[in-house]
Amino acid sequence: MAMRNETRGAKLEALEERIVRSVEELVSGEDWRRAMEFAARFRSRSFNNTLLIWAQHLDAYEQGRVPAPTPTWVAGFQDWKKMGRWAEAGGGYEIRAPVRVRFATATPKHPASWRRLTKGEKPRPGEVVQRRIVSVVPAHVWDVSRTHGAELPELPSPKLLEGEAPADLWEGLAAQVESLGYEVLRMPDADAIRGANGMTDYETRQVLVRTDMDPAAQVKTLAHELGHVRLHGPNQQEARQHRGIGEVEAESVALMIAAAHGMDTSDYTIPYVAGWAANVDGKDPVQVIRDTGEKVRRTATEVLGQLDTIQLGNGNPVSLRIDGPEHSRPERSGPEQVPERESRVGPLPEREPRRVQAVPGRGL
């Protein structure tokens, strides 16, 4: 047992070193944009595991072991087996897999009352059950190109013309903004919002988007402002103190939402990574980048999960059914919750807003 634990520890340490190297290679804004695009297509994985899969697949491509530089579908050995496919020996990518355990209590507000359930144990009548991450272990996943067997169904893929917005995306994003207690207003031009494409005002609780842009740009701007609403409200003092990172976070959330809908993300602008990563006093820039990437991934995934839109896959084979700890459920801590579906709304009319105090630096 001690030898196995030492081996496990050594593997986890090696994975940590590889994550750090991958983060250090994210130098330019273009590097970050590509990382966010990749994370959008594999958003069921943590940002750290996304970096691990990205780096190992690229190595495999450069060595001629896989046909494309980007993986298509990724799953564990047992998941591929359940889908009638067999993973090639030695062809897996090593990741850090969270070990989740069920805890139960009849008084959830009292932290000391939670008890760990053994495998197969059922909660008592009236108890609440939560899954919590208790440890991390090395695990392997395979890209579909390193498996063989039964054919897999294809996912529907959005087809967009230049400047076109995905169907129902504006309405879905607007509904989420409104569910958070903000009013969405469509402005005639940039002059109405001090030269910006969009703006979030926390005092009047308004989100403003100019309409003299093509539909894709309007949706992009609304997604950016939704990122601000979710991440940088009045109660998020730390985020508001580092406005440069706040803009990176909001733009990255919008980028991931766009990428998940097959939109062109080449015009998304992220500043030099080292600049904003070093903007937080007392924190290692590498850790800032990792924290930012995970915060963005988690926020974008939650937004996407509440949309009734045609989206690209999340990296899991379409026939994969999650029913066990090895399977590719979104990696996150805390209780597992399924977000409630927000009500859909129609296009909002153009109207004159109340006088607002603009938040400097908000919007694009």
C-alpha positions as CSV (number, residue, x, y, z in Angstrom):
1,M,0.0,0.0,0.0
2,A,2.8,2.4,0.9
3,M,4.6,1.7,-2.4
4,R,1.3,2.3,-4.3
5,N,0.8,5.6,-2.5
6,E,4.3,6.7,-3.3
7,T,3.8,5.9,-7.0
8,R,0.5,7.8,-7.0
9,G,2.1,10.8,-5.3
10,A,5.0,10.8,-7.9
11,K,2.5,10.7,-10.8
12,L,0.5,13.5,-9.3
13,E,3.6,15.5,-8.8
14,A,4.6,14.9,-12.4
15,L,1.2,16.0,-13.6
16,E,1.4,19.1,-11.5
17,E,4.8,20.0,-13.1
18,R,3.3,19.5,-16.6
19,I,0.3,21.8,-15.8
20,V,2.7,24.5,-14.6
21,R,4.8,24.2,-17.8
22,S,1.6,24.5,-19.9
23,V,0.5,27.6,-18.0
24,E,4.0,29.1,-18.4
25,E,3.6,28.6,-22.2
26,L,0.5,30.8,-22.2
27,V,2.4,34.0,-23.1
28,S,0.4,36.0,-25.6
29,G,-3.3,36.9,-25.8
30,E,-3.5,34.6,-28.8
31,D,-2.2,31.7,-26.7
32,W,-4.9,32.4,-24.1
33,R,-7.6,32.6,-26.8
34,R,-6.6,29.2,-28.2
35,A,-6.6,27.8,-24.6
36,M,-10.1,29.1,-24.1
37,E,-11.4,27.7,-27.4
38,F,-10.0,24.3,-26.4
39,A,-11.5,24.6,-23.0
40,A,-14.9,25.4,-24.5
41,R,-14.8,22.1,-26.5
42,F,-13.8,20.1,-23.5
43,R,-15.7,22.1,-20.8
44,S,-16.7,19.1,-18.8
45,R,-13.1,18.8,-17.7
46,S,-11.4,21.1,-15.2
47,F,-9.1,23.8,-16.6
48,N,-6.1,21.9,-15.3
49,N,-7.1,18.7,-17.0
50,T,-7.9,20.6,-20.1
51,L,-4.3,21.8,-20.2
52,L,-3.0,18.2,-19.6
53,I,-5.2,16.7,-22.4
54,W,-4.2,19.6,-24.8
55,A,-0.4,19.1,-24.1
56,Q,-0.4,15.3,-24.4
57,H,-2.5,15.2,-27.5
58,L,-0.3,17.8,-29.2
59,D,2.7,15.7,-28.3
60,A,1.0,12.7,-29.8
61,Y,0.2,14.6,-33.0
62,E,3.8,15.8,-33.4
63,Q,4.9,12.2,-33.0
64,G,2.5,11.1,-35.7
65,R,0.4,9.0,-33.3
66,V,-2.9,10.8,-33.9
67,P,-4.3,12.3,-37.1
68,A,-5.3,15.8,-35.9
69,P,-3.8,18.4,-33.6
70,T,-7.0,18.7,-31.6
71,P,-8.8,15.7,-30.0
72,T,-12.5,15.1,-30.8
73,W,-14.1,13.1,-28.0
74,V,-12.3,12.0,-24.8
75,A,-13.5,9.4,-22.3
76,G,-12.1,6.8,-19.9
77,F,-11.4,3.2,-20.6
78,Q,-14.6,1.8,-19.1
79,D,-16.7,4.5,-20.7
80,W,-15.4,3.6,-24.2
81,K,-16.0,-0.1,-23.4
82,K,-19.6,0.6,-22.5
83,M,-20.0,2.2,-25.9
84,G,-18.6,-0.8,-27.7
85,R,-15.1,0.6,-28.3
86,W,-11.7,-0.5,-27.1
87,A,-8.9,1.9,-26.1
88,E,-5.4,1.3,-27.4
89,A,-2.8,0.2,-24.8
90,G,-0.5,3.0,-24.1
91,G,-2.6,5.6,-26.0
92,G,-4.2,7.3,-23.0
93,Y,-3.6,10.7,-21.6
94,E,-3.0,11.0,-17.9
95,I,-5.2,13.4,-15.9
96,R,-6.0,14.2,-12.3
97,A,-9.3,12.6,-11.4
98,P,-11.3,13.8,-8.4
99,V,-12.6,11.1,-6.0
100,R,-16.1,12.0,-4.9
101,V,-17.7,10.5,-1.9
102,R,-21.3,10.8,-0.7
103,F,-22.1,12.5,2.6
104,A,-25.5,12.6,4.3
105,T,-27.1,14.6,7.1
106,A,-30.6,15.5,8.4
107,T,-29.3,18.9,9.4
108,P,-27.3,20.4,6.5
109,K,-26.8,23.8,8.2
110,H,-24.6,22.1,10.8
111,P,-21.2,21.2,9.2
112,A,-20.3,18.7,11.9
113,S,-23.4,16.6,11.3
114,W,-22.3,15.4,7.8
115,R,-21.3,11.7,7.8
116,R,-19.6,9.8,5.0
117,L,-21.7,7.0,3.4
118,T,-20.0,3.8,2.6
119,K,-20.3,2.2,-0.9
120,G,-23.9,1.1,-1.4
121,E,-25.1,2.6,1.8
122,K,-28.4,4.4,1.6
123,P,-29.2,7.6,3.4
124,R,-31.6,7.5,6.3
125,P,-35.2,8.9,5.9
126,G,-35.1,12.7,5.8
127,E,-31.4,13.0,5.1
128,V,-29.8,15.2,2.4
129,V,-27.0,13.8,0.3
130,Q,-24.1,15.7,-1.2
131,R,-21.1,14.5,-3.2
132,R,-17.7,16.0,-2.1
133,I,-14.2,15.7,-3.5
134,V,-12.1,14.0,-0.9
135,S,-8.9,13.3,-2.9
136,V,-7.3,13.3,-6.4
137,V,-5.8,10.3,-8.2
138,P,-4.1,9.8,-11.5
139,A,-6.4,8.5,-14.2
140,H,-6.3,8.0,-18.0
141,V,-8.6,9.1,-20.8
142,W,-8.4,8.3,-24.5
143,D,-9.3,10.4,-27.6
144,V,-11.6,8.6,-30.0
145,S,-8.8,8.3,-32.5
146,R,-7.0,6.0,-30.1
147,T,-10.0,3.6,-29.9
148,H,-11.7,1.2,-32.3
149,G,-15.1,-0.5,-32.4
150,A,-18.7,0.5,-32.8
151,E,-19.6,3.6,-34.7
152,L,-20.6,6.7,-32.8
153,P,-23.4,9.0,-33.7
154,E,-22.5,12.5,-34.8
155,L,-23.4,15.6,-32.8
156,P,-25.4,18.4,-34.6
157,S,-23.1,21.3,-35.5
158,P,-24.1,24.9,-35.7
159,K,-23.8,26.4,-39.2
160,L,-23.2,30.2,-39.1
161,L,-22.7,32.8,-41.8
162,E,-20.3,35.7,-41.2
163,G,-21.8,38.2,-38.7
164,E,-24.7,35.9,-37.9
165,A,-25.7,35.0,-34.4
166,P,-26.8,31.5,-33.3
167,A,-30.5,31.1,-33.1
168,D,-32.0,32.0,-29.7
169,L,-28.6,32.9,-28.2
170,W,-29.5,36.5,-27.6
171,E,-32.8,35.6,-26.0
172,G,-31.2,33.0,-23.8
173,L,-28.4,35.3,-22.6
174,A,-30.9,38.1,-22.0
175,A,-33.1,35.8,-19.9
176,Q,-30.1,34.9,-17.7
177,V,-29.2,38.6,-17.2
178,E,-32.8,39.4,-16.3
179,S,-33.0,36.4,-13.9
180,L,-30.1,38.0,-12.0
181,G,-32.1,41.2,-11.5
182,Y,-30.7,43.3,-14.3
183,E,-32.6,45.1,-17.2
184,V,-31.2,44.6,-20.7
185,L,-31.4,47.7,-22.9
186,R,-30.6,47.9,-26.6
187,M,-28.9,51.2,-27.5
188,P,-28.9,52.8,-30.9
189,D,-25.1,53.5,-31.1
190,A,-21.9,53.8,-29.2
191,D,-22.4,57.4,-28.4
192,A,-25.3,56.5,-26.1
193,I,-22.9,54.4,-23.9
194,R,-19.7,56.5,-24.0
195,G,-18.1,54.8,-27.0
196,A,-18.3,51.3,-25.7
197,N,-20.0,48.3,-27.3
198,G,-21.6,47.4,-24.0
199,M,-21.8,48.4,-20.4
200,T,-22.9,47.1,-17.1
201,D,-24.2,49.5,-14.5
202,Y,-24.4,47.9,-11.0
203,E,-26.2,50.9,-9.4
204,T,-29.1,51.1,-11.8
205,R,-28.8,47.3,-12.5
206,Q,-28.8,47.8,-16.3
207,V,-26.9,46.1,-19.1
208,L,-26.7,48.1,-22.2
209,V,-25.7,46.9,-25.7
210,R,-25.4,48.9,-28.9
211,T,-27.4,47.7,-31.8
212,D,-25.4,49.3,-34.7
213,M,-23.3,46.1,-34.9
214,D,-23.9,42.8,-36.7
215,P,-25.9,40.3,-34.6
216,A,-22.8,38.2,-33.8
217,A,-21.1,41.2,-32.2
218,Q,-24.2,42.1,-30.3
219,V,-24.4,38.6,-28.8
220,K,-20.7,38.6,-28.0
221,T,-21.1,41.9,-26.2
222,L,-24.1,40.6,-24.2
223,A,-22.2,37.5,-23.2
224,H,-19.3,39.7,-22.1
225,E,-21.6,41.8,-19.9
226,L,-23.3,38.6,-18.5
227,G,-19.8,37.6,-17.4
228,H,-19.5,40.9,-15.6
229,V,-22.9,40.5,-13.9
230,R,-22.1,37.0,-12.7
231,L,-18.5,37.6,-11.6
232,H,-18.0,41.3,-10.8
233,G,-21.0,42.6,-9.0
234,P,-20.9,44.9,-6.0
235,N,-20.3,42.0,-3.6
236,Q,-17.2,40.8,-5.6
237,Q,-14.8,43.3,-4.1
238,E,-11.6,41.4,-4.9
239,A,-12.6,41.1,-8.5
240,R,-13.5,44.8,-8.8
241,Q,-10.1,45.8,-7.3
242,H,-8.3,44.1,-10.3
243,R,-10.2,45.5,-13.2
244,G,-7.7,44.3,-15.8
245,I,-8.3,40.7,-14.8
246,G,-12.1,41.4,-14.6
247,E,-12.0,42.3,-18.3
248,V,-10.0,39.2,-19.1
249,E,-12.6,37.1,-17.2
250,A,-15.6,38.6,-18.9
251,E,-14.1,38.5,-22.4
252,S,-13.0,34.9,-21.8
253,V,-16.5,33.8,-20.7
254,A,-17.9,35.4,-23.9
255,L,-15.2,33.7,-25.9
256,M,-16.0,30.2,-24.5
257,I,-19.8,30.8,-25.1
258,A,-19.1,31.8,-28.7
259,A,-16.7,28.9,-29.3
260,A,-19.2,26.4,-27.9
261,H,-21.7,27.7,-30.6
262,G,-19.2,27.5,-33.5
263,M,-18.8,31.3,-33.8
264,D,-15.6,32.9,-35.1
265,T,-13.5,34.0,-32.1
266,S,-10.5,35.4,-34.0
267,D,-11.4,39.0,-33.1
268,Y,-11.6,38.4,-29.4
269,T,-8.9,40.5,-27.7
270,I,-7.1,39.3,-24.6
271,P,-4.1,41.3,-23.4
272,Y,-0.6,40.0,-22.8
273,V,-1.0,37.2,-20.3
274,A,1.9,38.1,-18.0
275,G,0.6,41.6,-17.6
276,W,-2.8,40.8,-16.1
277,A,-1.5,37.7,-14.3
278,A,1.0,39.8,-12.4
279,N,-1.7,42.4,-11.4
280,V,-2.7,40.6,-8.2
281,D,-0.3,41.5,-5.4
282,G,1.0,38.6,-3.3
283,K,-0.1,35.9,-5.7
284,D,2.0,33.8,-8.0
285,P,1.1,34.7,-11.7
286,V,0.9,31.0,-12.6
287,Q,-1.7,30.4,-9.9
288,V,-3.6,33.5,-11.0
289,I,-3.8,32.1,-14.5
290,R,-4.9,28.7,-13.3
291,D,-7.6,30.2,-11.0
292,T,-8.8,32.5,-13.8
293,G,-9.0,29.7,-16.3
294,E,-11.1,27.6,-13.9
295,K,-13.3,30.5,-12.9
296,V,-14.0,31.2,-16.6
297,R,-14.6,27.6,-17.5
298,R,-17.0,27.1,-14.6
299,T,-19.0,30.3,-15.3
300,A,-19.2,29.6,-19.1
301,T,-20.3,26.0,-18.5
302,E,-23.1,27.1,-16.1
303,V,-24.3,29.7,-18.7
304,L,-24.2,27.2,-21.5
305,G,-26.1,24.6,-19.5
306,Q,-29.0,27.0,-19.2
307,L,-29.3,27.7,-22.9
308,D,-31.7,26.0,-25.4
309,T,-29.3,26.5,-28.3
310,I,-27.5,24.1,-30.6
311,Q,-24.0,23.8,-29.3
312,L,-20.8,22.0,-30.1
313,G,-20.1,19.0,-27.9
314,N,-18.3,19.3,-24.5
315,G,-15.7,16.6,-25.3
316,N,-17.8,13.6,-24.2
317,P,-19.0,11.2,-26.8
318,V,-22.7,11.9,-27.5
319,S,-23.7,8.4,-26.4
320,L,-21.9,8.6,-23.1
321,R,-24.2,8.2,-20.1
322,I,-22.7,9.4,-16.8
323,D,-23.5,7.0,-14.0
324,G,-20.3,6.3,-12.2
325,P,-17.3,8.0,-10.5
326,E,-14.9,7.4,-13.5
327,H,-17.3,9.0,-16.0
328,S,-16.8,12.4,-17.4
329,R,-19.1,14.5,-15.2
330,P,-18.1,18.2,-14.8
331,E,-15.2,18.3,-12.3
332,R,-16.2,20.7,-9.5
333,S,-16.3,20.7,-5.8
334,G,-19.3,21.1,-3.5
335,P,-22.8,19.6,-3.9
336,E,-23.9,18.5,-7.3
337,Q,-26.7,20.7,-8.6
338,V,-28.5,20.8,-11.9
339,P,-29.2,24.4,-12.9
340,E,-32.8,25.3,-13.4
341,R,-33.8,26.1,-16.9
342,E,-34.4,29.8,-17.3
343,S,-37.5,31.1,-19.1
344,R,-37.1,32.3,-22.6
345,V,-37.8,35.9,-23.6
346,G,-38.3,37.5,-27.0
347,P,-36.2,40.3,-28.4
348,L,-36.2,43.4,-26.3
349,P,-37.4,46.7,-27.8
350,E,-35.1,49.7,-28.2
351,R,-35.8,52.3,-25.6
352,E,-34.2,55.3,-23.8
353,P,-32.5,54.2,-20.6
354,R,-32.6,56.0,-17.3
355,R,-29.6,58.2,-16.7
356,V,-26.7,55.8,-15.6
357,Q,-23.3,56.2,-14.1
358,A,-21.0,54.2,-16.3
359,V,-18.5,51.9,-14.7
360,P,-15.1,52.8,-16.2
361,G,-13.5,50.0,-18.2
362,R,-16.7,47.9,-18.5
363,G,-17.7,46.6,-21.8
364,L,-15.6,46.5,-24.9
